[in-house]
Amino acid sequence: MIFARRSRVPSPFRLLFSRAVTEPREERPPQVAGVHLHGSLQLRHVDVGSCNGCEVEIASALAPHYDAGQYGIGLVASPRHADGLLVTGVITHNMDGPLRQTLAALAQPTVIVACGDCAVDGGIFRAAPGVSGILQDVVIPDVVIRGCPPHPDDIVRALRRVSGR
């Protein structure tokens, strides 16, 4: 039996992973507004309505390659154990209340980190019908990490500036 070879169109998955692992990026220093802690920085991550691109980059920043853990940076499950809040995405109507509850549960003083263009200025989703606003409408962020999505190096660099390590 002879099998004929079909010409295949590469799947989007294969195209995604055929790119170079490290792509060149713009050099943009993260903005940190006068907040400095010493020691470890434990953050509670809240996704208030993102496309999950930022979450992938945050996971990469905490993974062994970029290893934010060596600087004492980590994520915690409870806002009561956190030094600050890491927010990704635009605030949707459904997540407005939970974000405010999480902010109220944080111990003071706290650090608010806006990660990604959506959290900073709404990005491409700002005018969407399900969006109630951006993070700055609820609380002024102390740290702004721009990018869509931000590079793991930028995330680690900004968080290191806050923790002083």
LOFIKE-799398 format. One record per residue (C-alpha): residue in three letters; residue number from 0; z, x, y. Coordinates in steps of 0.001 Angstrom, whole numbers. Example, Ala and Ser with C-alpha at 12.3 -4.5 7.8 and 13.67 -1.06 7.14 Angstrom:
// residues 2
{ALA,0,{7800,12300,-4500}}
{SER,1,{7140,13670,-1060}}
***
This chain:
// residues 165
{MET,0,{0,0,0}}
{ILE,1,{-980,1376,3387}}
{PHE,2,{907,389,6481}}
{ALA,3,{-913,255,9773}}
{ARG,4,{881,1725,12725}}
{ARG,5,{1325,-627,15612}}
{SER,6,{1360,707,19112}}
{ARG,7,{4748,-122,20521}}
{VAL,8,{5847,-774,23999}}
{PRO,9,{9128,1068,24505}}
{SER,10,{12124,-1211,24773}}
{PRO,11,{14068,-1310,28052}}
{PHE,12,{16990,216,26148}}
{ARG,13,{14922,3252,25140}}
{LEU,14,{13558,3601,28673}}
{LEU,15,{17081,3540,30072}}
{PHE,16,{18241,6359,27817}}
{SER,17,{15098,8446,28165}}
{ARG,18,{16109,9387,31723}}
{ALA,19,{17925,12591,32525}}
{VAL,20,{21666,12362,31949}}
{THR,21,{22511,13763,35331}}
{GLU,22,{20438,12527,38221}}
{PRO,23,{20470,14086,41665}}
{ARG,24,{22613,12154,44106}}
{GLU,25,{23217,12093,47803}}
{GLU,26,{26186,14067,49036}}
{ARG,27,{28451,11463,50641}}
{PRO,28,{32076,12350,51080}}
{PRO,29,{34368,9431,50253}}
{GLN,30,{36293,7946,53141}}
{VAL,31,{40061,8190,52828}}
{ALA,32,{42178,6649,55596}}
{GLY,33,{45384,8656,55985}}
{VAL,34,{46961,7780,52628}}
{HIS,35,{48373,10642,50612}}
{LEU,36,{50511,10500,47504}}
{HIS,37,{51799,13457,45572}}
{GLY,38,{51613,13488,41813}}
{SER,39,{49903,11006,39581}}
{LEU,40,{47934,7999,40781}}
{GLN,41,{48083,4909,38580}}
{LEU,42,{45717,2117,39601}}
{ARG,43,{45284,-1500,38598}}
{HIS,44,{41562,-2240,38373}}
{VAL,45,{40372,-5698,39433}}
{ASP,46,{36732,-6740,39062}}
{VAL,47,{36359,-9615,41517}}
{GLY,48,{32664,-10243,40868}}
{SER,49,{30550,-7184,40152}}
{CYS,50,{27497,-6495,38009}}
{ASN,51,{29651,-4059,35955}}
{GLY,52,{27737,-988,37106}}
{CYS,53,{30856,318,38846}}
{GLU,54,{32965,-301,35745}}
{VAL,55,{30636,1908,33687}}
{GLU,56,{30992,4707,36247}}
{ILE,57,{34791,4272,36412}}
{ALA,58,{34913,4563,32618}}
{SER,59,{32809,7734,32875}}
{ALA,60,{35143,9152,35519}}
{LEU,61,{38105,8632,33175}}
{ALA,62,{36239,9899,30078}}
{PRO,63,{36515,13543,28929}}
{HIS,64,{33379,14760,30755}}
{TYR,65,{34709,14070,34276}}
{ASP,66,{38348,13783,33089}}
{ALA,67,{40178,12176,35991}}
{GLY,68,{43260,12139,33742}}
{GLN,69,{43755,15884,34211}}
{TYR,70,{44581,15118,37848}}
{GLY,71,{47056,12399,36903}}
{ILE,72,{44651,9538,37664}}
{GLY,73,{44721,6566,35318}}
{LEU,74,{44454,2807,35000}}
{VAL,75,{47408,569,34167}}
{ALA,76,{47490,-2990,32857}}
{SER,77,{50073,-4405,35242}}
{PRO,78,{50076,-4401,39040}}
{ARG,79,{53849,-3887,38899}}
{HIS,80,{53296,-448,37325}}
{ALA,81,{50509,543,39719}}
{ASP,82,{50495,2763,42791}}
{GLY,83,{47427,961,44068}}
{LEU,84,{44519,-1347,43460}}
{LEU,85,{40961,-370,42514}}
{VAL,86,{38610,-3218,43446}}
{THR,87,{34961,-3564,42412}}
{GLY,88,{32477,-6286,43327}}
{VAL,89,{32185,-8980,45951}}
{ILE,90,{34929,-11587,45966}}
{THR,91,{33743,-14727,44225}}
{HIS,92,{35324,-18124,44765}}
{ASN,93,{36939,-17934,41302}}
{MET,94,{38511,-14503,41892}}
{ASP,95,{39835,-14989,45431}}
{GLY,96,{43178,-16415,44235}}
{PRO,97,{43761,-13887,41420}}
{LEU,98,{43018,-10999,43814}}
{ARG,99,{45600,-12283,46293}}
{GLN,100,{48161,-12745,43472}}
{THR,101,{47552,-9190,42275}}
{LEU,102,{47964,-7850,45822}}
{ALA,103,{51249,-9741,46159}}
{ALA,104,{52524,-8264,42863}}
{LEU,105,{51881,-4641,43888}}
{ALA,106,{54862,-2495,44843}}
{GLN,107,{54843,-1203,48414}}
{PRO,108,{53560,1177,49716}}
{THR,109,{50261,781,47949}}
{VAL,110,{46755,2231,48073}}
{ILE,111,{43742,-85,48168}}
{VAL,112,{40485,1442,46886}}
{ALA,113,{37108,-276,47435}}
{CYS,114,{34735,1093,44806}}
{GLY,115,{31008,448,45169}}
{ASP,116,{28817,-1070,47845}}
{CYS,117,{29660,-4638,46798}}
{ALA,118,{33385,-4156,47454}}
{VAL,119,{32717,-2284,50696}}
{ASP,120,{30114,-4471,52411}}
{GLY,121,{28882,-7038,49888}}
{GLY,122,{25878,-5047,48698}}
{ILE,123,{22990,-7118,47396}}
{PHE,124,{25268,-10060,46535}}
{ARG,125,{26716,-10699,50013}}
{ALA,126,{24690,-13861,50684}}
{ALA,127,{25018,-15313,47163}}
{PRO,128,{26334,-18899,47009}}
{GLY,129,{29284,-18033,44743}}
{VAL,130,{30597,-15316,47052}}
{SER,131,{33555,-15999,49319}}
{GLY,132,{33656,-12601,51026}}
{ILE,133,{34286,-8876,50740}}
{LEU,134,{37501,-6935,50226}}
{GLN,135,{37913,-6263,53945}}
{ASP,136,{38195,-10039,54521}}
{VAL,137,{41398,-10046,52417}}
{VAL,138,{42892,-6585,52945}}
{ILE,139,{41719,-3391,54677}}
{PRO,140,{40931,-739,52037}}
{ASP,141,{42494,2709,52405}}
{VAL,142,{39764,4411,50374}}
{VAL,143,{36061,3550,50491}}
{ILE,144,{33778,4855,47739}}
{ARG,145,{30167,3996,48523}}
{GLY,146,{27304,3827,46056}}
{CYS,147,{25527,1321,43878}}
{PRO,148,{27104,2319,41585}}
{PRO,149,{29089,5308,42851}}
{HIS,150,{28760,8538,40892}}
{PRO,151,{31788,9470,38723}}
{ASP,152,{32152,12703,40730}}
{ASP,153,{32543,10664,43917}}
{ILE,154,{35162,8441,42273}}
{VAL,155,{37193,11404,41002}}
{ARG,156,{36875,13266,44327}}
{ALA,157,{38118,10269,46347}}
{LEU,158,{41050,9610,44034}}
{ARG,159,{41998,13302,44039}}
{ARG,160,{42150,13251,47831}}
{VAL,161,{44599,10358,47642}}
{SER,162,{46786,11928,44958}}
{GLY,163,{46751,15363,46573}}
{ARG,164,{45792,17078,43315}}
***
